[in-house]
């Protein structure tokens, strides 16, 4: 078995030790170096280049963001950011995602050792997903193991004959994505005109990060992009991003769509969950919706997209050729819930055409 070679970079000896112990327990992962800063890591990388880099952002001598930009420009390498849950840390991490980082592992300021031990499964999963990433699709742009719950814990499924809903002029677009999704969403949303069908989005991302992600997209897009709040209307020219740490569901009141944002158990090991959003869209909008599943590890959203498809919605999966990780779309296709498979650069056209 070819092992995944990992370099850890963090100025905290505790973080280096815990993450090293966590990863080295896995038979398919080898930690080739644990470094206190990027300059030390660059020396190690001259000898052996890693398959995956796990790096902090705020470090002495060279910060993680500068290091990441250098790596992505010279030798693009799958990178997982291990960052603090502070507002300053969140802002820097959003820049790292824009520069090509694939995933975020958050760490608190206090109790970091216990936290990282409890989040060991998340760290291992992030490294494995990064190792499988298609780095040709990553271009720099302008917890404890839990039971895998389904969307049933947030929203009961409906019988097929209860889902029928007459087609109306009130439409909605629902998008779900994960690993590689921050750049994919930027590529899609920045291409949409100001007058666009209302959009609801779940991007797997921790608490505090979604607000900054939405702010960044809002500064780049013609449409309005914001982190969803409970009761927000789904309007033409607006995209609502589900907040990290809470589920988002579509609701309908008369001819109007709005979102319900609330806490609940993790679904498919995620909160927010794409399956929860997609099921709610199947029930609230039926055939008046377009569902899109894009790059991401795992299968969150695949069953929800099938429910949308069965309720009469149009459904699209991102083509493998443009996915950073062809996980979620692959499972959705295998379940028979996808009408059309298109590359990333064609998804904006599909949204525009659907709105017409």
C-alpha positions, 0 to 999 in steps of 0.5 A: 500500500502506498502511504499518504505522505503528510507534512504538519506545520504548526508553531504549537508543539501540542498541536504537532504532537496530537495531529502526528499521533492521530495520523500515524495510527492510520495504516495508509498515512505517514507523517514525514515531518512535523515542523514549527514553521513554513521555512523549516518545512520548505527545507524538509520538502526539498528532500521529500515532497508531501502528498498532503500539507496540514498547516496553521495560518498564524505562525512566526517567520512566515505565515501560513497564507504566504506559504500556501500562495508560494506552494500553489504557485510553484508546486500545487499540493493538496493542503488542509488548513488547521486554524483557530476559531477566532474572527482574525483566524477565520478571515485569514483562512478564507483567504487560504481557501481562495488561494487553493486550500481544500479544507478547514480543521478548526481548533479552539484557543483553549483545550486544544489537545482534547479538541484535536483528539476528539476531532481525530476522525475529521482530521483523518478524513480531511487528509484522505480527501485532500490526497484524492483531490484533483489539483488540476482543478484547484487554481488560486482565485481573484470531531469525534466519530459520530453515527451517520444520521440521515435527513430524517432527524431534521425533516421527515420524508414524505410519500411520493404521492404527497410531493406533487406540486403544480409548476409555478413561476416561483422557482428556486435553485438549490446547490450543495457542495463540499471539498473544493466547493469554495472555489467552485461556488465562486466560479458559478456565482460570479458568472450570474447576472443580477436578475437570477432565480433565488438560490439556496446553498449548503457549503460544508464549512465550520461556524464563523467561516460561512459569514466571511465566505458569503461576504467575500462572494458578495464583494465579487458577484453581481447578485447579493450573497449573504449568510442566511438568517432564520426567516430570510426570503429567497428572492431573485438576485439573492443567494443564501449560504447556510450558516456553519453549525446550523441546518437550513431548510426551504419553506413556502408561505403562499407564493413566497419561499423563505428559509428556516435556520435551526440547530439539530444533530449532524446529518451525514457527519455535517451541519449544515447538511446538503441532504437536509436542504435538498429534502426541504426543497423537494417538499417545499418547491417540488418541480419548481426547483433546480438542484445542483450537486458539485465537488465534494467528498462523501455522499451528503446531498446524493439522496436529497437530490434523488428526492428532488428528482422524484418530486419533479425537480430538474437536477444537475451533477458536476462532471468528474472532469472538473471536480476537485473530489468526485464523491458527492456527484458520483453517488448522486449519479449512481442513485439515479437522481441526476438528469444532466451531468455538466462541467463546472463552467457550464453550470452558470449557463444552466442556472440562467437558462432555468430562470428563463 
